[in-house]
Amino acid sequence: MTSLTDSERVALVNTALYEAMEQGDHGALDRLWLDSAETEVSCVHPGWPVLRGRGEVLRSYALIMANTDYIQFFLTDVEVSVLADTALVTCTENILSGAPAEEEGQLGPLVGQLVVATNVFRRTDDGWKVWSHHGSPVLAERDDEGPEGPEDDDRLMPG
């Protein structure tokens, strides 16, 4: 039997973070987040201000779970990097969630969203724990225009 590498362990904890959200398991989230008097955790949900402190971060997840009937994460582009007792995971969260229902007692329509996320983990005596999460929405491009950078903008080209 082979033992897991640090990168594999971190990847498993990263997956567990999203599974806890999908299942609405606040207890699992509580166990996954770093609980250290010396290190403050932080979290940025897409469109939210920075949340600092374990209590504030865990309350935000409770609020999201209480107001979300259905959520599922399909993670893509997952990259894990480990340096000593710190690990960094970047990924794309392909999120499928239930929008508010138009009629009482009905399920709302499913809505898709793309978010790029950075999750930072710390090694503890109890394994790898989430230290910070930052999610940023991916803004969809319109079909009739491509990405514009300085090289694509004629106003910035020398005349």
Secondary structure, DSSP 8 states (H G I E B T S, - for coil): -----HHHHHHHHHHHHHHHHHHT-HHHHHHHB---SS---EEE-TTS--EESHHHHHHHHHHHHHT-S-EEEEEEEEEEEEETTEEEEEEEEEEEEE---SSTTS---EEEEEEEEEEEEEEETTEEEEEEEEEEE-----TT-----GGG-GGGS--
